[in-house]
Amino acid sequence: MADMVTMDLVSPEKLLLSDAFEMVVVPGSEGDFAVMAGHTPITSSLRPGVISIYEGDTEKDRIFVNGGFVQVADDKITVLAEEAVHVADLERSNLEQRIKDASEDVEDAKDDETRRKAQESKDHLEQLLEALG
């Protein structure tokens, strides 16, 4: 059996995942990085993107995270995510409709603050859609 690294994924609501894996690819602020057993200790902020979990060469799970931090130490990964959702739980048609609605909200905004919030919402939805591939 391959050496494993334990990962805890925590969102503001709850502990989403706590298990051991062969490799986890994390969307760090400076780029994606893979973590396996024996990885050098590191702490990084997360950029919006997908955490990919592998067993051997097979991608076992994909989780979209929107910001937060990751710490790697002693064969353990701790991810504190501002938001986390399993990519398998996302529906393309629903996201596409929500993006269309958000685009209309941006166009219809009466002031800069309303426009900024609508644009942030649209950007976030587009990141979720991109996670679907």
N, C-alpha and C positions, 0 to 999 in steps of 0.2 A: 504494500500500500504506500502511496506517495505521501511525503510530508504534507501536513495540512496547516493552514492558518485559520484561526478563529475570527469571525467577524460578528460584531454587534452593530446593528443599524437602528438608530433611535431617531424618531421624529418628535416634535413637540407633543404629539398625542400619546405615543406609546413606543414600546420596543417592538420593532417590525420584524427583526430577524436576529437570530443568534444561533450560529452553526459553524461548522468547520468546512473549509473548501481547499481545493488544490491551488487555485489562483483567482484573484479578484482584480479587475481593472477598474480604476477609479478616475473620475474626471477632475483632476486637480486644477488649481487656478493657473498653473504654468504648463498644463498639458496632461494627457492621460498617462497614468503609470500603473504597471502591473505589480501586484504584491503576492509573493509566495513565501513559504516558510523560510526563515533566515533573512528576511528583508532588513535592510538598514533602518533604524528608527527615523521617522520623519513625521512632521506635522504640516498640514497644508490646508488652505481654504479650498472649498469646492466651487466649481463653476457649474452652471446648469448643464446637465448631461446625464449619461447613463452609466450606472455601475453594472459591469458584466461579470457574472460569476461562472467559473469554469470547473468542470471535472474532466481532467485530461484535456483533449482538444475540443471537447463539446461545451458549448455555451449552455449552461443549465438554467440561468435566470437573468433577467434584465430589469433593473430598477431605475426609474428616472428620479434624479435628485435636483432640487432647485436651491442651491446654496447650502452653506454650512461648513463644517470642518471635518477633517479626517486625521486620525493619529495612528501611526504604526509603531508598535513596540513589542518585543518579546513574543513574536509569532501571533500577535493579536492586532486586529484592525478595529478601531472604534470610529464609527461614522455618526456624527451629530448633524442631521439634515434638517434644514428649515422646512422642507417638504419632500416627501418620498412617496412614489406610487409605482406599483408593478406595471411594467409596460404592457403585459398581457391583459390588464384590466382596462386599458384605453380602447376606445372605439373611434375609428377613423371618421366615420360619417358624423358622429356627434361633435368631434373636434373641428371638423371642417365647417359645420354650421355655426359653431361658437366663434370661430375666427371671422366668418362672414359678418356675424352680428357685431363683433368687436370692431371690425373695420368701419361699419356704419356708425358705431358710437364715436369713433375717432373723428369721422367726417362731420357728425352732428354736434360735436362739443362746442359749447358756447364760450368757454374760457380756457386759458392755458392749463390750469390745474386739472380740470375735467379731461382735457385732451391728453395730458401726460398720463393720468391714471388709466384711461382707456387704451392708450398705446402700450403701457406696461402689461395690461391684461392680454392684449393681442399678441405681444411678443412672447409672453409665457405660454399661451395656447399654441403658438407656432413651434416653440421648443418641444412641447409635448408631442405634437404631430411629427416633428423631425425624429423624435425618439422611436416612433413606430417604424421608421425606415422607408 
